[in-house]
Structure formats: structure tokens, C-alpha cells
Amino acid sequence: MDRLKGKVAIVTGSTSGIGVGIAKLFAAEGAKVVICGRREAKGQAVVDSITAEGGEAFYHFMDITATETIEALLADTVKKYGKIDILVNNAANVGLKDGRVDELTLEMWDNIFQSDIRGTFYAIKCVLPYLKENKGGSIINIGSMASCGGDLGSTAYACAKAGVDMLTQSTALQYGKDNIRCNCVRPGLIVTPENEAYVPQALKDVFLNNIMVNRYGAPADIANMCVYLASDESEYFTGQVVTVDGGLNAHAPTVGEFKKLNSRTW
């Protein structure tokens, strides 16, 4: 459990959900982890959980839409730990029901883009000097399967997350020679303690009918991929957008309907 031993990792949006899973596993693998988000009580609870297991972590306030808090987060991390090795851009506004093109207002569009692509861009921009000073590092962006194709809603969210995909590749290309890697993880349906009660059973049934494995995703599934991308094991792996969705997007879109018919073809 020392795959990240000696590394310093920042996980944005790590006061709940997927971010908590990533942060806890990073700490278990030996990293010093910075927990950050807007909810101090929840963030401190994550820190307490990590330290109770023998890990090292501290909480720092951050609002992904407020650039000055991103700058302070990075500067204070270096002040405390001396360096940054890993940045996980997980914080975002999940707007899965933001609407169709004709339903969206400019304000709705701008709000989603501000948190889901603008904030990620600025965090990357600001961490680059620290990673260069450190002679390298790993940036991991958390995207979404919403960027895999068109949908009936969630237009702004999907477009913003598609931007994260391209930002990932551009960053990897431009800074690879500085030993800075950048990859993106696109989660499928991840059921967390926070969202489990709010995910309708009908939605779960639709997903499970199209997932290749026999369960929904959990934060640990995303965390396991992030540990690999954060570790030295993936030093030849960069510029990649990896979908961790139980195989949801790995088959023809008609498969789910044919399964209902107990048929393999028309």
C-alpha cells in the first residue's frame, strides 16, 4: 500500500462522493492528501477519517468558481508540504438535468461552464509552475460519460465535460516534455452515499440493463484508476480519456433493447 508514498496530492471536491473515495485511497497508498471544498465540517470529517487510519491529510477551503481560492490552495499546499506531485480536478457542478438547447438560459450555461471547465482550466494553469519546479507530476481530470455522445438533456454539462476531454489532451501534449502527465477519467453511473437515495430505481434499471457487469459503479472504482494514473506505474500513460463505466459505452446503443427481447439480432 505504498504506491504513492512520498507524494503530495490535492483532490478538489473531496468533501463528498467520488472525491472522498479518491482522497482516502490516495492516503492509504501513502500520499499526503489535501482535502478541499466549500464545506469545512465535511472536509474535516474526511481528514479525521484519514488520520484515524494512520494517513496524513489536511483541509483547505476552495470554491472552484473563485480563482483566488484556487491560487491560495496551491500556494498553501506548497508552504505546508514543500511541493505538489498530483492534482485531481474533481470539483464540478453536476448539472445532469440542465435542459435542452432551447430551454437553457445564458446564465444556466455560464454557471455550468464556470465550475466544470473554467475552474478546471484555471487549476491546471496555476499548478503548472509548481509541477515544473517539482520536475514533473500527474494531473487527473474527472470528466463524465455525458461527453461520450448526445443526450436528451444535460446539454451544458455534457458540453463542458467534453471540453475537459480536450483540455486533458492539450495539457498532455504541451507539457509532456516537462514530465507532466495529464489524463481524464470519465465515470459511469457511480452510486455514492450522498446520491443513493436520490437516484430513481427506473434510472438504475436502465443503466444496469446496459452495463456489462452486474453492478453499478462505486467511488472505489474511480479511485482505483486514479491511483494508477497518479503513481509512477503510469509514467508512459498520458493524454488519455479513460471511461470507467462497467462497459456502458463499449457496445452498440441497441444492445439494451435487444436484451429485453432475448435476441442477439433483428
N, C-alpha and C positions, 0 to 999 in steps of 0.2 A: 504493500500500500504506500509506496514512496515514488510513484510515477511523476509527481510534481514537487518533490522535495526541494526546498530552497527557492522556489519560485514565489513571486508576489502576483496575486490575481485580483482584478477588480471585476465584479459581476454586477452590472446595473440591473435595477428592478429585482433585487434579490430579497425583498421583504415578503414575498409570497410566490406561490405557484412554481413554475419551471425554474425561476431564478434561485429559489431556496434549494431545490434539488441539485442544481449545478454547484452552488456555493458549498453545500455540505459535502458533496463528493470530492470537490477540489481540496477541501480541508482534510478530509480523510486520507487523501493521496499526498499530503504533506505540504500543500501550499499555504501561505499566509493570505487570507482572503479578506477583501474589503466588501462589506455588505452595504448596499446603498439603495436609497429610495426616499420617498416622501414621508413614510410612516415610521417614526422613530421607535415607538414601542414595539412594533412588529419586527423591525430591524434588529433591535437589541435582543429580542427573543431568539432570533436566529443565531446571533453571536453567542448568547448564553448556551444554546444547544450545541454549538460547535466546540466551545471551550470545555463544556462538560464532558465531551468525548475526547479531550486531550488535544484539540486543534487550536489554531490561533486565528483570530479574526477581530475586526472592529467595525463599528457602524459609522457611516458618514452620510449626512443628508445630501440628496441630489434630486433635482427636478429636471427631467430630460428636456423640458421645454425652456429651461432657464440656463443660458450659456455660462453665466458666472458660476453656477453651482458645479458645472462640469469641470471648469477650469480649477476650482478650489478642490474638488475631489482628487484630481490627478496630482496637483501640487502637494496636497496634504499627505497623500499616499507615499510620495517620494520622500517627503520630510520625515515620515514615520519609519518607513522600511528601506529607504535608500534607492529604490528602483521600482520599475514596473516591468513584469515579464508577459503578462496576459491581460487582455481586455475582452470581456464578454459583453457585447451590446445586446442586452435582453430587454431593457425597459422600452415599453411601447404602449400605445393606446389601442386596445383591441376593439376595433370598430366593425365587427363581423356583420352588423345589420345597418351599416351606414346608408345603404339605399342604391337605387338605380341612378343612372346618369341624370335623368330628368327630375329626380327627387332631391338630389344633392344641392345644397347651397354652397356658395364660395366659402362661407365661414366653416361649414362642416368639412369641406375638402381641406382647407388650410389647417384646421385643428389636427386632422389625422396626419397630414404631411409634416406638420411641425414636430410631432412626437415620434413618428415612425420612420422618417427618413432624414429630416433636418437634424434631429438630435443625434442620430447615429453618425451622420456625416461629421458633425462638429466634434463628437467624442473621438472619432478616428483622427481627424485633423489635429486635435490637441494632444493626443497621445503619441503621435509620430516622433516628435523631438525626444521624448523620454525613451522610446524604444530604440531610436538611433543611438542615443547615449549609452544604452544598455547593450549595444551591438546586436540587437535583434529582439524578436518576440513574436507572440501569436495574437492575432485579433480574430475573434469569433463573433460573427453577427448571427442573431437569431431571426430568421426570416419566417416564412409561412407557406404552407401548401396552397394558400389562396393565390399565390403568384404563379401557380402551375397552369392556369387556364381561366377562361372567362366563367363568370358565375351569374346567378340571377340577382345578386345583391352584393354588398360589401365592396363596392366599386373603388372607393378611395383607399380603403385598407389594402386591397389587392394591388392597386397601382403603386402604393407606397412601398409595399413589400417587394414588388418586382424591382423597384429602384434599389432596394437593399441588395438584391442579387447582383445587379450590375455594379454597384458601388464596391461590392466584395471583389469582383474580378478586376476592376480598375485599380483598387488598392494593392492587390496581389501583384499585378503587373508592374506598377510604378515603384514599388518598394521592396520587391523580392531580392534585388541585389544588395539591399541593406540588411538582409537576413530577417526581414519582417514578413511573416506569412499572414494571409487573411483568407478565411473560409466562412461559409454560411451554412447553418443548419436550419432546414425547414421542417418544423414539427407537423405531424398529422394531428388527429384528434387526441389531445392529451387531457385526461381527466385528473384534476387536481383536487385537494381537499377544499379549495375555495370555490371551484366551479361545479363540483359533482352534483350538488343539489339543484343546480340551475340548468343543467344540460337535459333537455327533454328526452324521454325514452325513445320517441319516434326518431329523433336525430341519431341517437346511439344505434338504433336498429339499422338505419340507412348506412351508417359508416361500417358497422360490423359485417353487413352483407357484402361490402366491397373490400374490406381489409383481408389480406391473405392469411393472417394469423388469427388466433382465436381469442383475442382480447383487444381492448383499447390501449392507447399509449399511456405511459406514466412519466412523471418528471425524471425518474431514473433513466429512462430510455434516452432522453435528450442529454442528460448529464454524462452518461457513459460515452457518447460520441464526443462531447465537448472535452472530456478528459484526454481522449486520444488526440484531438486537434490541439490541445494546449501543451501536450507532452512532446518530448524530443523524438518520440516514436514516429511522429508525422512530419519530420523536418523536410521531407520531399513531397509534401502534400500541401498545395496552396492554390488559391483561385478557384476552389471547387464549391459548388452549391449541392449539399447533400440532403436529400429528403428522407427523414426518419418517420415513416408513416405506416409501417406494417404492410407495405406493398400496395397501398391505396392507389397510387399514381403509376403503377408499373404494369397496368393491363388496359385493354380496350374499355372504353366507357360503358359498353353494353353488357359487360360480364355480369354485373349485379342483376340485371333483368333476366338474363338467360338462366342464372342460377335459380331464380324464382320459378322458372318454367321447367326446371330439371332438364335442361337441354344444353348441349355444347355448341349448337349452331342453329341457324334458321332452317 
